[in-house]
Amino acid sequence: MKLNLIIILLYSLITSACSVEVDEVKKGPENSWWLGGLDGGVFLKVEDDKNLNDNLYQGVIFYEHNKTVWYRGPFKLVGNIKFLTEDHDLYLFWDGEKIHLKEASYLEAVNPISPL
């Protein structure tokens, strides 16, 4: 009887120590989506501008912690990629001046924020 109790206690201890935490999906403002990892990131929203034949897009980058605007304005697509704004799998990360995309492409802020 004691052996069964010890086995049950050990089993429950081992299984509780192996639990996995699941991060909740982060929600951003103004229909933005999360671009980042466990160590941080930004919320962003990118849309095509009125001229569908150019390589310019409109976007907003929001800070992670307080969701205020970091950058709002035009972005220029640089690189040879079939880019669709709604294909979130193409986006890699924001470095403060560019949204890096797959295939060595990026969206460059046309009016970057000048350093302090």
N, CA, C and O atoms as a GROMACS GRO file, in nm:
protein
  464
    1MET      N    1   0.082  -0.119   0.000
    1MET     CA    2   0.000   0.000   0.000
    1MET      C    3   0.087   0.125   0.000
    1MET      O    4   0.062   0.219  -0.076
    2LYS      N    5   0.188   0.126   0.087
    2LYS     CA    6   0.277   0.242   0.091
    2LYS      C    7   0.352   0.258  -0.040
    2LYS      O    8   0.377   0.371  -0.084
    3LEU      N    9   0.388   0.149  -0.103
    3LEU     CA   10   0.460   0.154  -0.229
    3LEU      C   11   0.374   0.216  -0.338
    3LEU      O   12   0.422   0.296  -0.418
    4ASN      N   13   0.245   0.179  -0.342
    4ASN     CA   14   0.153   0.238  -0.439
    4ASN      C   15   0.138   0.388  -0.416
    4ASN      O   16   0.133   0.466  -0.512
    5LEU      N   17   0.129   0.429  -0.293
    5LEU     CA   18   0.117   0.571  -0.259
    5LEU      C   19   0.242   0.648  -0.300
    5LEU      O   20   0.232   0.759  -0.352
    6ILE      N   21   0.358   0.589  -0.277
    6ILE     CA   22   0.484   0.654  -0.316
    6ILE      C   23   0.492   0.666  -0.468
    6ILE      O   24   0.535   0.770  -0.520
    7ILE      N   25   0.453   0.563  -0.540
    7ILE     CA   26   0.455   0.566  -0.687
    7ILE      C   27   0.362   0.673  -0.740
    7ILE      O   28   0.397   0.746  -0.832
    8ILE      N   29   0.244   0.682  -0.684
    8ILE     CA   30   0.146   0.785  -0.726
    8ILE      C   31   0.199   0.925  -0.699
    8ILE      O   32   0.187   1.014  -0.783
    9LEU      N   33   0.257   0.946  -0.584
    9LEU     CA   34   0.313   1.077  -0.550
    9LEU      C   35   0.429   1.114  -0.643
    9LEU      O   36   0.436   1.227  -0.690
   10LEU      N   37   0.518   1.020  -0.669
   10LEU     CA   38   0.630   1.045  -0.760
   10LEU      C   39   0.580   1.075  -0.902
   10LEU      O   40   0.631   1.165  -0.968
   11TYR      N   41   0.482   1.000  -0.946
   11TYR     CA   42   0.426   1.022  -1.080
   11TYR      C   43   0.364   1.161  -1.092
   11TYR      O   44   0.386   1.230  -1.191
   12SER      N   45   0.289   1.201  -0.992
   12SER     CA   46   0.226   1.334  -0.997
   12SER      C   47   0.330   1.445  -0.988
   12SER      O   48   0.315   1.549  -1.051
   13LEU      N   49   0.435   1.422  -0.912
   13LEU     CA   50   0.543   1.521  -0.903
   13LEU      C   51   0.616   1.536  -1.036
   13LEU      O   52   0.644   1.647  -1.080
   14ILE      N   53   0.646   1.423  -1.100
   14ILE     CA   54   0.717   1.426  -1.228
   14ILE      C   55   0.631   1.490  -1.336
   14ILE      O   56   0.681   1.574  -1.412
   15THR      N   57   0.505   1.454  -1.346
   15THR     CA   58   0.420   1.510  -1.452
   15THR      C   59   0.391   1.658  -1.429
   15THR      O   60   0.377   1.732  -1.526
   16SER      N   61   0.381   1.702  -1.306
   16SER     CA   62   0.356   1.845  -1.282
   16SER      C   63   0.481   1.927  -1.312
   16SER      O   64   0.469   2.043  -1.349
   17ALA      N   65   0.599   1.870  -1.296
   17ALA     CA   66   0.724   1.941  -1.325
   17ALA      C   67   0.746   1.954  -1.475
   17ALA      O   68   0.824   2.039  -1.518
   18CYS      N   69   0.679   1.873  -1.554
   18CYS     CA   70   0.698   1.874  -1.699
   18CYS      C   71   0.588   1.951  -1.771
   18CYS      O   72   0.576   1.939  -1.893
   19SER      N   73   0.510   2.028  -1.701
   19SER     CA   74   0.403   2.101  -1.767
   19SER      C   75   0.460   2.210  -1.856
   19SER      O   76   0.566   2.266  -1.827
   20VAL      N   77   0.390   2.239  -1.963
   20VAL     CA   78   0.434   2.339  -2.060
   20VAL      C   79   0.342   2.459  -2.052
   20VAL      O   80   0.219   2.445  -2.053
   21GLU      N   81   0.402   2.576  -2.043
   21GLU     CA   82   0.322   2.698  -2.042
   21GLU      C   83   0.292   2.740  -2.185
   21GLU      O   84   0.379   2.735  -2.272
   22VAL      N   85   0.170   2.780  -2.209
   22VAL     CA   86   0.130   2.824  -2.341
   22VAL      C   87   0.108   2.974  -2.335
   22VAL      O   88   0.028   3.022  -2.255
   23ASP      N   89   0.180   3.048  -2.420
   23ASP     CA   90   0.162   3.193  -2.425
   23ASP      C   91   0.030   3.225  -2.492
   23ASP      O   92  -0.007   3.164  -2.592
   24GLU      N   93  -0.040   3.322  -2.437
   24GLU     CA   94  -0.162   3.366  -2.501
   24GLU      C   95  -0.126   3.451  -2.622
   24GLU      O   96  -0.020   3.513  -2.626
   25VAL      N   97  -0.214   3.453  -2.720
   25VAL     CA   98  -0.190   3.531  -2.840
   25VAL      C   99  -0.196   3.678  -2.803
   25VAL      O  100  -0.292   3.724  -2.743
   26LYS      N  101  -0.091   3.752  -2.840
   26LYS     CA  102  -0.088   3.894  -2.808
   26LYS      C  103  -0.177   3.969  -2.905
   26LYS      O  104  -0.179   3.941  -3.025
   27LYS      N  105  -0.252   4.063  -2.851
   27LYS     CA  106  -0.343   4.142  -2.934
   27LYS      C  107  -0.295   4.286  -2.936
   27LYS      O  108  -0.263   4.344  -2.832
   28GLY      N  109  -0.291   4.342  -3.054
   28GLY     CA  110  -0.247   4.479  -3.071
   28GLY      C  111  -0.360   4.572  -3.111
   28GLY      O  112  -0.472   4.527  -3.133
   29PRO      N  113  -0.330   4.699  -3.120
   29PRO     CA  114  -0.432   4.798  -3.158
   29PRO      C  115  -0.456   4.802  -3.309
   29PRO      O  116  -0.375   4.754  -3.388
   30GLU      N  117  -0.568   4.859  -3.344
   30GLU     CA  118  -0.602   4.890  -3.484
   30GLU      C  119  -0.581   4.774  -3.581
   30GLU      O  120  -0.522   4.794  -3.687
   31ASN      N  121  -0.627   4.654  -3.547
   31ASN     CA  122  -0.615   4.537  -3.634
   31ASN      C  123  -0.471   4.502  -3.669
   31ASN      O  124  -0.445   4.447  -3.776
   32SER      N  125  -0.379   4.533  -3.581
   32SER     CA  126  -0.239   4.498  -3.604
   32SER      C  127  -0.215   4.354  -3.562
   32SER      O  128  -0.302   4.292  -3.500
   33TRP      N  129  -0.100   4.302  -3.595
   33TRP     CA  130  -0.064   4.168  -3.554
   33TRP      C  131   0.075   4.169  -3.493
   33TRP      O  132   0.153   4.262  -3.515
   34TRP      N  133   0.105   4.065  -3.417
   34TRP     CA  134   0.230   4.053  -3.344
   34TRP      C  135   0.340   4.005  -3.438
   34TRP      O  136   0.322   3.910  -3.513
   35LEU      N  137   0.454   4.072  -3.433
   35LEU     CA  138   0.573   4.030  -3.505
   35LEU      C  139   0.687   4.027  -3.405
   35LEU      O  140   0.739   4.132  -3.367
   36GLY      N  141   0.725   3.910  -3.362
   36GLY     CA  142   0.831   3.898  -3.263
   36GLY      C  143   0.835   3.759  -3.205
   36GLY      O  144   0.772   3.666  -3.255
   37GLY      N  145   0.910   3.748  -3.099
   37GLY     CA  146   0.926   3.620  -3.033
   37GLY      C  147   0.908   3.634  -2.884
   37GLY      O  148   0.846   3.730  -2.837
   38LEU      N  149   0.961   3.537  -2.810
   38LEU     CA  150   0.948   3.540  -2.665
   38LEU      C  151   1.026   3.654  -2.602
   38LEU      O  152   0.991   3.701  -2.494
   39ASP      N  153   1.132   3.700  -2.671
   39ASP     CA  154   1.216   3.807  -2.616
   39ASP      C  155   1.166   3.947  -2.650
   39ASP      O  156   1.225   4.045  -2.606
   40GLY      N  157   1.060   3.958  -2.726
   40GLY     CA  158   1.005   4.089  -2.758
   40GLY      C  159   0.972   4.102  -2.905
   40GLY      O  160   0.999   4.013  -2.986
   41GLY      N  161   0.913   4.214  -2.938
   41GLY     CA  162   0.873   4.239  -3.075
   41GLY      C  163   0.787   4.363  -3.082
   41GLY      O  164   0.790   4.448  -2.993
   42VAL      N  165   0.710   4.374  -3.188
   42VAL     CA  166   0.622   4.488  -3.209
   42VAL      C  167   0.489   4.438  -3.265
   42VAL      O  168   0.478   4.325  -3.311
   43PHE      N  169   0.391   4.525  -3.259
   43PHE     CA  170   0.268   4.504  -3.332
   43PHE      C  171   0.279   4.586  -3.459
   43PHE      O  172   0.329   4.698  -3.457
   44LEU      N  173   0.232   4.531  -3.570
   44LEU     CA  174   0.238   4.608  -3.693
   44LEU      C  175   0.115   4.588  -3.777
   44LEU      O  176   0.042   4.489  -3.765
   45LYS      N  177   0.095   4.684  -3.864
   45LYS     CA  178  -0.015   4.681  -3.959
   45LYS      C  179   0.039   4.739  -4.088
   45LYS      O  180   0.088   4.852  -4.090
   46VAL      N  181   0.031   4.663  -4.196
   46VAL     CA  182   0.079   4.708  -4.326
   46VAL      C  183  -0.034   4.691  -4.426
   46VAL      O  184  -0.099   4.587  -4.432
   47GLU      N  185  -0.055   4.796  -4.506
   47GLU     CA  186  -0.159   4.793  -4.610
   47GLU      C  187  -0.102   4.849  -4.738
   47GLU      O  188  -0.007   4.928  -4.736
   48ASP      N  189  -0.159   4.809  -4.850
   48ASP     CA  190  -0.120   4.866  -4.978
   48ASP      C  191  -0.172   5.008  -4.986
   48ASP      O  192  -0.278   5.039  -4.931
   49ASP      N  193  -0.099   5.094  -5.053
   49ASP     CA  194  -0.148   5.231  -5.070
   49ASP      C  195  -0.246   5.234  -5.186
   49ASP      O  196  -0.283   5.130  -5.240
   50LYS      N  197  -0.290   5.352  -5.225
   50LYS     CA  198  -0.391   5.366  -5.330
   50LYS      C  199  -0.341   5.322  -5.467
   50LYS      O  200  -0.420   5.276  -5.550
   51ASN      N  201  -0.210   5.336  -5.494
   51ASN     CA  202  -0.153   5.295  -5.621
   51ASN      C  203  -0.104   5.151  -5.609
   51ASN      O  204   0.000   5.126  -5.549
   52LEU      N  205  -0.178   5.058  -5.666
   52LEU     CA  206  -0.143   4.917  -5.654
   52LEU      C  207  -0.027   4.876  -5.744
   52LEU      O  208   0.020   4.762  -5.736
   53ASN      N  209   0.020   4.966  -5.830
   53ASN     CA  210   0.126   4.933  -5.925
   53ASN      C  211   0.264   4.980  -5.879
   53ASN      O  212   0.362   4.963  -5.952
   54ASP      N  213   0.275   5.037  -5.762
   54ASP     CA  214   0.406   5.081  -5.714
   54ASP      C  215   0.454   4.987  -5.604
   54ASP      O  216   0.388   4.888  -5.572
   55ASN      N  217   0.567   5.017  -5.547
   55ASN     CA  218   0.621   4.934  -5.440
   55ASN      C  219   0.614   5.006  -5.305
   55ASN      O  220   0.698   4.985  -5.218
   56LEU      N  221   0.513   5.091  -5.289
   56LEU     CA  222   0.494   5.166  -5.165
   56LEU      C  223   0.373   5.112  -5.088
   56LEU      O  224   0.272   5.073  -5.147
   57TYR      N  225   0.387   5.110  -4.957
   57TYR     CA  226   0.284   5.060  -4.867
   57TYR      C  227   0.271   5.157  -4.751
   57TYR      O  228   0.363   5.234  -4.723
   58GLN      N  229   0.158   5.152  -4.683
   58GLN     CA  230   0.137   5.231  -4.562
   58GLN      C  231   0.141   5.137  -4.443
   58GLN      O  232   0.088   5.026  -4.448
   59GLY      N  233   0.204   5.182  -4.336
   59GLY     CA  234   0.213   5.094  -4.220
   59GLY      C  235   0.220   5.169  -4.089
   59GLY      O  236   0.247   5.289  -4.084
   60VAL      N  237   0.195   5.094  -3.983
   60VAL     CA  238   0.204   5.146  -3.847
   60VAL      C  239   0.277   5.041  -3.764
   60VAL      O  240   0.245   4.922  -3.770
   61ILE      N  241   0.377   5.086  -3.687
   61ILE     CA  242   0.449   5.001  -3.594
   61ILE      C  243   0.414   5.049  -3.453
   61ILE      O  244   0.425   5.168  -3.423
   62PHE      N  245   0.373   4.956  -3.367
   62PHE     CA  246   0.335   4.989  -3.230
   62PHE      C  247   0.436   4.926  -3.132
   62PHE      O  248   0.480   4.812  -3.152
   63TYR      N  249   0.470   5.001  -3.029
   63TYR     CA  250   0.553   4.945  -2.922
   63TYR      C  251   0.479   4.828  -2.858
   63TYR      O  252   0.356   4.828  -2.848
   64GLU      N  253   0.556   4.730  -2.814
   64GLU     CA  254   0.499   4.612  -2.750
   64GLU      C  255   0.437   4.644  -2.614
   64GLU      O  256   0.326   4.601  -2.585
   65HIS      N  257   0.509   4.719  -2.532
   65HIS     CA  258   0.470   4.735  -2.391
   65HIS      C  259   0.349   4.824  -2.369
   65HIS      O  260   0.264   4.793  -2.285
   66ASN      N  261   0.338   4.934  -2.443
   66ASN     CA  262   0.224   5.024  -2.419
   66ASN      C  263   0.139   5.048  -2.542
   66ASN      O  264   0.040   5.122  -2.537
   67LYS      N  265   0.176   4.986  -2.653
   67LYS     CA  266   0.099   4.990  -2.779
   67LYS      C  267   0.083   5.129  -2.837
   67LYS      O  268  -0.010   5.155  -2.913
   68THR      N  269   0.175   5.221  -2.801
   68THR     CA  270   0.174   5.352  -2.865
   68THR      C  271   0.248   5.342  -2.998
   68THR      O  272   0.321   5.245  -3.023
   69VAL      N  273   0.229   5.441  -3.084
   69VAL     CA  274   0.286   5.439  -3.218
   69VAL      C  275   0.436   5.466  -3.213
   69VAL      O  276   0.480   5.565  -3.155
   70TRP      N  277   0.513   5.378  -3.272
   70TRP     CA  278   0.658   5.393  -3.288
   70TRP      C  279   0.685   5.462  -3.421
   70TRP      O  280   0.765   5.554  -3.430
   71TYR      N  281   0.617   5.415  -3.526
   71TYR     CA  282   0.632   5.473  -3.660
   71TYR      C  283   0.499   5.458  -3.733
   71TYR      O  284   0.434   5.354  -3.726
   72ARG      N  285   0.461   5.563  -3.803
   72ARG     CA  286   0.343   5.559  -3.890
   72ARG      C  287   0.381   5.631  -4.018
   72ARG      O  288   0.426   5.745  -4.014
   73GLY      N  289   0.363   5.564  -4.130
   73GLY     CA  290   0.395   5.628  -4.257
   73GLY      C  291   0.422   5.528  -4.367
   73GLY      O  292   0.390   5.409  -4.356
   74PRO      N  293   0.481   5.579  -4.475
   74PRO     CA  294   0.504   5.493  -4.592
   74PRO      C  295   0.625   5.402  -4.575
   74PRO      O  296   0.722   5.435  -4.506
   75PHE      N  297   0.617   5.287  -4.640
   75PHE     CA  298   0.726   5.191  -4.650
   75PHE      C  299   0.749   5.160  -4.797
   75PHE      O  300   0.654   5.153  -4.875
   76LYS      N  301   0.874   5.143  -4.834
   76LYS     CA  302   0.910   5.107  -4.972
   76LYS      C  303   0.961   4.963  -4.971
   76LYS      O  304   1.048   4.927  -4.891
   77LEU      N  305   0.906   4.881  -5.061
   77LEU     CA  306   0.949   4.743  -5.073
   77LEU      C  307   1.081   4.737  -5.148
   77LEU      O  308   1.091   4.788  -5.260
   78VAL      N  309   1.182   4.675  -5.088
   78VAL     CA  310   1.312   4.656  -5.149
   78VAL      C  311   1.337   4.507  -5.158
   78VAL      O  312   1.328   4.435  -5.059
   79GLY      N  313   1.369   4.460  -5.277
   79GLY     CA  314   1.396   4.318  -5.298
   79GLY      C  315   1.303   4.259  -5.400
   79GLY      O  316   1.206   4.322  -5.444
   80ASN      N  317   1.333   4.136  -5.436
   80ASN     CA  318   1.256   4.068  -5.539
   80ASN      C  319   1.174   3.957  -5.473
   80ASN      O  320   1.217   3.842  -5.466
   81ILE      N  321   1.058   3.994  -5.425
   81ILE     CA  322   0.970   3.900  -5.355
   81ILE      C  323   0.828   3.923  -5.401
   81ILE      O  324   0.787   4.036  -5.428
   82LYS      N  325   0.753   3.816  -5.411
   82LYS     CA  326   0.609   3.831  -5.439
   82LYS      C  327   0.544   3.864  -5.305
   82LYS      O  328   0.518   3.776  -5.224
   83PHE      N  329   0.519   3.992  -5.283
   83PHE     CA  330   0.476   4.040  -5.152
   83PHE      C  331   0.326   4.063  -5.149
   83PHE      O  332   0.270   4.131  -5.235
   84LEU      N  333   0.263   4.006  -5.049
   84LEU     CA  334   0.122   4.031  -5.020
   84LEU      C  335   0.114   4.077  -4.876
   84LEU      O  336   0.162   4.007  -4.786
   85THR      N  337   0.054   4.192  -4.852
   85THR     CA  338   0.052   4.248  -4.717
   85THR      C  339  -0.013   4.155  -4.616
   85THR      O  340   0.027   4.153  -4.499
   86GLU      N  341  -0.111   4.078  -4.658
   86GLU     CA  342  -0.184   3.993  -4.564
   86GLU      C  343  -0.115   3.859  -4.537
   86GLU      O  344  -0.162   3.782  -4.453
   87ASP      N  345  -0.006   3.828  -4.608
   87ASP     CA  346   0.067   3.704  -4.585
   87ASP      C  347   0.169   3.724  -4.473
   87ASP      O  348   0.284   3.759  -4.498
   88HIS      N  349   0.127   3.703  -4.350
   88HIS     CA  350   0.210   3.730  -4.233
   88HIS      C  351   0.331   3.638  -4.223
   88HIS      O  352   0.424   3.668  -4.148
   89ASP      N  353   0.331   3.529  -4.296
   89ASP     CA  354   0.446   3.439  -4.296
   89ASP      C  355   0.568   3.500  -4.365
   89ASP      O  356   0.680   3.451  -4.346
   90LEU      N  357   0.549   3.604  -4.444
   90LEU     CA  358   0.661   3.670  -4.513
   90LEU      C  359   0.741   3.762  -4.421
   90LEU      O  360   0.857   3.792  -4.450
   91TYR      N  361   0.680   3.806  -4.312
   91TYR     CA  362   0.742   3.903  -4.222
   91TYR      C  363   0.836   3.833  -4.124
   91TYR      O  364   0.801   3.728  -4.069
   92LEU      N  365   0.954   3.890  -4.101
   92LEU     CA  366   1.050   3.830  -4.007
   92LEU      C  367   1.064   3.912  -3.880
   92LEU      O  368   1.036   3.862  -3.771
   93PHE      N  369   1.108   4.040  -3.891
   93PHE     CA  370   1.124   4.124  -3.772
   93PHE      C  371   1.139   4.270  -3.812
   93PHE      O  372   1.164   4.301  -3.929
   94TRP      N  373   1.123   4.358  -3.715
   94TRP     CA  374   1.139   4.503  -3.728
   94TRP      C  375   1.266   4.541  -3.656
   94TRP      O  376   1.284   4.505  -3.539
   95ASP      N  377   1.357   4.615  -3.724
   95ASP     CA  378   1.484   4.652  -3.660
   95ASP      C  379   1.489   4.800  -3.620
   95ASP      O  380   1.595   4.850  -3.581
   96GLY      N  381   1.378   4.869  -3.629
   96GLY     CA  382   1.373   5.010  -3.595
   96GLY      C  383   1.371   5.100  -3.718
   96GLY      O  384   1.336   5.217  -3.708
   97GLU      N  385   1.408   5.045  -3.834
   97GLU     CA  386   1.405   5.120  -3.960
   97GLU      C  387   1.343   5.041  -4.074
   97GLU      O  388   1.291   5.098  -4.169
   98LYS      N  389   1.349   4.908  -4.064
   98LYS     CA  390   1.299   4.822  -4.171
   98LYS      C  391   1.222   4.705  -4.112
   98LYS      O  392   1.251   4.657  -4.002
   99ILE      N  393   1.123   4.662  -4.189
   99ILE     CA  394   1.056   4.536  -4.160
   99ILE      C  395   1.123   4.433  -4.250
   99ILE      O  396   1.105   4.435  -4.372
  100HIS      N  397   1.198   4.344  -4.191
  100HIS     CA  398   1.268   4.243  -4.269
  100HIS      C  399   1.170   4.134  -4.311
  100HIS      O  400   1.086   4.089  -4.233
  101LEU      N  401   1.184   4.094  -4.438
  101LEU     CA  402   1.097   3.994  -4.497
  101LEU      C  403   1.180   3.874  -4.540
  101LEU      O  404   1.303   3.877  -4.535
  102LYS      N  405   1.114   3.770  -4.582
  102LYS     CA  406   1.184   3.654  -4.636
  102LYS      C  407   1.251   3.692  -4.768
  102LYS      O  408   1.223   3.798  -4.824
  103GLU      N  409   1.337   3.605  -4.816
  103GLU     CA  410   1.407   3.620  -4.944
  103GLU      C  411   1.491   3.747  -4.949
  103GLU      O  412   1.501   3.810  -5.054
  104ALA      N  413   1.551   3.785  -4.837
  104ALA     CA  414   1.640   3.902  -4.827
  104ALA      C  415   1.574   4.031  -4.871
  104ALA      O  416   1.641   4.123  -4.917
  105SER      N  417   1.444   4.039  -4.857
  105SER     CA  418   1.370   4.160  -4.891
  105SER      C  419   1.331   4.232  -4.763
  105SER      O  420   1.339   4.176  -4.653
  106TYR      N  421   1.288   4.358  -4.777
  106TYR     CA  422   1.244   4.433  -4.660
  106TYR      C  423   1.156   4.550  -4.702
  106TYR      O  424   1.157   4.594  -4.816
  107LEU      N  425   1.080   4.598  -4.604
  107LEU     CA  426   1.002   4.720  -4.619
  107LEU      C  427   1.077   4.828  -4.544
  107LEU      O  428   1.091   4.820  -4.422
  108GLU      N  429   1.124   4.927  -4.615
  108GLU     CA  430   1.204   5.033  -4.555
  108GLU      C  431   1.117   5.154  -4.526
  108GLU      O  432   1.042   5.200  -4.612
  109ALA      N  433   1.126   5.206  -4.404
  109ALA     CA  434   1.051   5.327  -4.369
  109ALA      C  435   1.101   5.442  -4.456
  109ALA      O  436   1.221   5.470  -4.459
  110VAL      N  437   1.010   5.508  -4.525
  110VAL     CA  438   1.047   5.618  -4.615
  110VAL      C  439   1.089   5.741  -4.534
  110VAL      O  440   1.181   5.812  -4.574
  111ASN      N  441   1.024   5.766  -4.425
  111ASN     CA  442   1.058   5.878  -4.336
  111ASN      C  443   1.102   5.823  -4.202
  111ASN      O  444   1.027   5.831  -4.104
  112PRO      N  445   1.222   5.766  -4.195
  112PRO     CA  446   1.263   5.701  -4.069
  112PRO      C  447   1.272   5.799  -3.955
  112PRO      O  448   1.289   5.920  -3.975
  113ILE      N  449   1.261   5.747  -3.837
  113ILE     CA  450   1.269   5.827  -3.716
  113ILE      C  451   1.416   5.859  -3.692
  113ILE      O  452   1.501   5.769  -3.686
  114SER      N  453   1.446   5.985  -3.680
  114SER     CA  454   1.587   6.023  -3.658
  114SER      C  455   1.629   5.990  -3.515
  114SER      O  456   1.551   6.006  -3.422
  115PRO      N  457   1.755   5.944  -3.499
  115PRO     CA  458   1.803   5.912  -3.364
  115PRO      C  459   1.811   6.036  -3.276
  115PRO      O  460   1.827   6.147  -3.327
  116LEU      N  461   1.801   6.018  -3.146
  116LEU     CA  462   1.806   6.130  -3.052
  116LEU      C  463   1.944   6.187  -3.041
  116LEU      O  464   1.966   6.283  -2.966
   0.00000   0.00000   0.00000
